[in-house]
């Protein structure tokens, strides 16, 4: 009599031992420490990527696909820009602060970029611009350099940092909704991780 032995392959879930869900926004002290490090080490591209990522609050897929003309008027870096979001196909406007403009000017000059060039060209032959995975790897190195836990941070940490700061200072959900390009206030509430009741109360207080 033959005996059949069943061999079961045990596969562990991809997220075992990992924190999933929303990634934490960066603290201001970590952003400034990282800026100083990148400046001191002459990492011009990374400094431009960091500053624009914080200012723009764009999703990673939109940030890496920016072209020079999206942030420049002629040979001058603009103080504001408007970008069509890939996910929602809705335009979103953002301010480019002077530190970000300075970093972008230095990077564009160093890389000799033209208006139709991607702002962050890829160093891989099969991609015209920096990919989202490459962006995530760069951010992972930043997290390591700051002595932070990679499990707590991701590319959405960049998008959430300034939005969270603005919300904490103003409690103006409508403004943050507009800056993030969300079509629904509920999306902003979930993204910021605040309580629905608090959000509705704040919304009522800030309506014009």
VEXDREN-2710 file (C-alpha; in Angstrom, 1 decimal):
% VEXDREN-2710
k/r/px/py/pz
1/UNK/0.0/0.0/0.0
2/UNK/1.4/3.3/-1.1
3/UNK/1.7/6.1/1.4
4/UNK/1.3/9.6/0.1
5/UNK/3.0/12.3/2.0
6/UNK/1.6/15.7/1.6
7/UNK/4.1/18.5/1.8
8/UNK/2.7/21.9/2.6
9/UNK/4.7/25.0/1.8
10/UNK/4.3/27.5/4.5
11/UNK/4.5/31.1/3.3
12/UNK/4.7/33.9/5.8
13/UNK/2.6/37.0/5.1
14/UNK/4.6/39.8/3.5
15/UNK/3.8/42.1/6.4
16/UNK/4.8/39.8/9.2
17/UNK/6.8/41.8/11.7
18/UNK/6.3/45.0/9.9
19/UNK/4.2/48.1/10.7
20/UNK/1.6/48.7/8.1
21/UNK/-0.7/51.6/7.5
22/UNK/0.0/55.3/7.5
23/UNK/3.6/56.4/7.6
24/UNK/4.6/59.1/10.1
25/UNK/5.4/62.6/8.9
26/UNK/9.0/63.7/9.5
27/UNK/9.7/66.0/12.4
28/UNK/11.1/69.4/11.6
29/UNK/14.4/68.7/13.4
30/UNK/14.9/65.6/11.2
31/UNK/14.3/67.5/8.0
32/UNK/16.7/70.3/9.0
33/UNK/19.3/67.8/10.1
34/UNK/19.0/66.0/6.8
35/UNK/19.2/69.3/4.8
36/UNK/22.4/70.2/6.6
37/UNK/23.9/66.8/5.9
38/UNK/23.0/66.9/2.2
39/UNK/24.4/70.4/1.9
40/UNK/27.7/69.6/3.7
41/UNK/28.2/66.5/1.5
42/UNK/27.3/68.3/-1.7
43/UNK/24.5/65.9/-2.6
44/UNK/22.8/68.5/-4.8
45/UNK/20.2/66.2/-6.5
46/UNK/19.1/64.7/-3.2
47/UNK/18.7/68.1/-1.6
48/UNK/16.6/69.3/-4.5
49/UNK/14.5/66.1/-4.2
50/UNK/14.0/66.5/-0.5
51/UNK/13.1/70.2/-0.5
52/UNK/10.7/69.9/-3.5
53/UNK/9.1/66.7/-2.0
54/UNK/8.4/68.5/1.2
55/UNK/7.1/71.7/-0.4
56/UNK/5.0/70.1/-3.1
57/UNK/3.2/67.5/-1.0
58/UNK/3.0/65.4/-4.2
59/UNK/2.6/61.7/-4.4
60/UNK/5.8/60.0/-5.3
61/UNK/4.6/59.1/-8.8
62/UNK/3.9/62.8/-9.5
63/UNK/7.1/64.1/-7.9
64/UNK/9.5/61.9/-9.9
65/UNK/7.6/62.7/-13.2
66/UNK/8.0/66.5/-12.9
67/UNK/9.8/68.2/-15.8
68/UNK/11.9/71.3/-15.6
69/UNK/9.2/73.4/-17.2
70/UNK/6.7/72.4/-14.5
71/UNK/8.7/74.4/-11.9
72/UNK/10.5/77.0/-14.0
73/UNK/9.4/80.1/-15.9
74/UNK/12.1/80.6/-18.4
75/UNK/15.4/80.2/-16.5
76/UNK/13.9/81.2/-13.2
77/UNK/12.5/78.7/-10.7
78/UNK/8.9/79.7/-9.9
79/UNK/7.6/80.5/-6.5
80/UNK/4.4/78.5/-7.2
81/UNK/3.6/75.6/-9.6
82/UNK/0.5/73.8/-10.7
83/UNK/0.6/70.0/-11.5
84/UNK/-2.0/67.6/-12.8
85/UNK/-2.1/64.6/-10.4
86/UNK/-1.8/61.2/-12.1
87/UNK/-4.1/59.5/-9.6
88/UNK/-7.0/61.9/-9.6
89/UNK/-6.5/63.9/-12.8
90/UNK/-7.1/67.0/-10.8
91/UNK/-4.7/70.0/-10.7
92/UNK/-3.0/70.9/-7.5
93/UNK/-1.0/74.0/-6.7
94/UNK/1.9/74.3/-4.4
95/UNK/4.4/76.9/-3.2
96/UNK/8.1/76.5/-3.8
97/UNK/10.0/78.1/-0.9
98/UNK/13.3/79.9/-1.3
99/UNK/15.4/77.0/0.1
100/UNK/13.8/74.6/-2.5
101/UNK/14.2/77.1/-5.3
102/UNK/17.9/77.5/-4.5
103/UNK/18.4/73.8/-4.4
104/UNK/16.6/73.4/-7.7
105/UNK/18.6/76.1/-9.3
106/UNK/21.8/74.4/-8.2
107/UNK/20.6/71.0/-9.4
108/UNK/19.3/72.2/-12.8
109/UNK/22.6/74.0/-13.4
110/UNK/24.8/71.1/-12.4
111/UNK/22.8/68.6/-14.5
112/UNK/22.5/71.0/-17.4
113/UNK/18.8/70.3/-17.7
114/UNK/16.6/71.8/-20.4
115/UNK/12.9/72.8/-20.0
116/UNK/11.6/69.6/-21.6
117/UNK/13.9/67.4/-19.5
118/UNK/12.7/65.5/-16.5
119/UNK/13.7/67.2/-13.3
120/UNK/15.1/64.0/-11.8
121/UNK/16.4/61.9/-14.7
122/UNK/17.0/58.2/-13.9
123/UNK/20.5/56.8/-13.9
124/UNK/19.0/53.5/-15.3
125/UNK/18.8/53.1/-19.0
126/UNK/15.2/51.7/-19.0
127/UNK/13.6/54.6/-17.3
128/UNK/13.5/58.3/-18.5
129/UNK/13.1/59.6/-14.9
130/UNK/13.7/58.6/-11.4
131/UNK/11.3/55.7/-10.6
132/UNK/9.1/55.5/-7.5
133/UNK/11.2/52.5/-6.2
134/UNK/14.4/54.4/-6.7
135/UNK/12.8/57.4/-4.8
136/UNK/11.8/55.0/-2.0
137/UNK/15.3/53.6/-1.8
138/UNK/16.8/57.1/-1.6
139/UNK/14.3/58.0/1.2
140/UNK/15.2/54.8/3.0
141/UNK/18.8/55.9/3.1
142/UNK/17.8/59.3/4.5
143/UNK/15.8/57.5/7.2
144/UNK/18.8/55.4/8.1
145/UNK/21.2/58.4/8.2
146/UNK/18.9/60.1/10.7
147/UNK/18.9/57.0/12.9
148/UNK/15.1/56.5/12.4
149/UNK/13.2/53.2/11.8
150/UNK/12.4/52.5/8.2
151/UNK/9.2/50.7/9.3
152/UNK/7.8/54.1/10.4
153/UNK/8.6/56.1/7.3
154/UNK/7.9/56.0/3.6
155/UNK/7.5/58.2/0.6
156/UNK/4.1/59.3/2.0
157/UNK/5.9/60.7/5.0
158/UNK/7.2/63.4/2.6
159/UNK/3.7/64.2/1.4
160/UNK/2.3/64.3/4.9
161/UNK/5.0/66.3/6.6
162/UNK/4.1/69.9/5.5
163/UNK/0.3/69.0/5.4
164/UNK/0.4/67.9/9.0
165/UNK/2.4/70.9/10.1
166/UNK/-0.1/73.3/8.4
167/UNK/-3.0/71.4/10.0
168/UNK/-1.5/71.6/13.5
169/UNK/-0.9/75.3/13.1
170/UNK/-4.2/76.3/11.5
171/UNK/-6.7/73.5/12.2
172/UNK/-8.0/74.4/8.7
173/UNK/-9.0/71.2/7.1
174/UNK/-10.3/72.8/3.9
175/UNK/-7.0/74.4/3.2
176/UNK/-5.1/71.1/3.8
177/UNK/-7.6/69.3/1.5
178/UNK/-6.9/71.8/-1.2
179/UNK/-3.1/71.6/-0.8
180/UNK/-3.2/67.8/-1.0
181/UNK/-5.5/67.8/-3.9
182/UNK/-8.1/65.6/-2.2
183/UNK/-11.6/65.5/-3.8
184/UNK/-13.3/64.7/-0.5
185/UNK/-12.7/66.1/3.0
186/UNK/-13.0/62.6/4.4
187/UNK/-9.9/61.6/2.5
188/UNK/-8.0/64.4/4.2
189/UNK/-9.3/63.4/7.6
190/UNK/-8.1/59.8/7.1
191/UNK/-4.8/61.0/5.6
192/UNK/-4.0/63.2/8.6
193/UNK/-5.2/60.5/11.0
194/UNK/-7.5/62.7/13.0
195/UNK/-10.9/61.9/14.5
196/UNK/-14.0/62.4/12.4
197/UNK/-15.9/64.3/15.1
198/UNK/-13.0/66.7/15.6
199/UNK/-12.7/67.1/11.8
200/UNK/-16.4/68.0/11.4
201/UNK/-16.2/70.5/14.3
202/UNK/-13.1/72.1/12.8
203/UNK/-14.6/72.2/9.4
204/UNK/-17.7/74.0/10.7
205/UNK/-15.5/76.6/12.5
206/UNK/-13.5/77.3/9.3
207/UNK/-16.2/77.6/6.7
208/UNK/-16.6/81.0/5.1
END
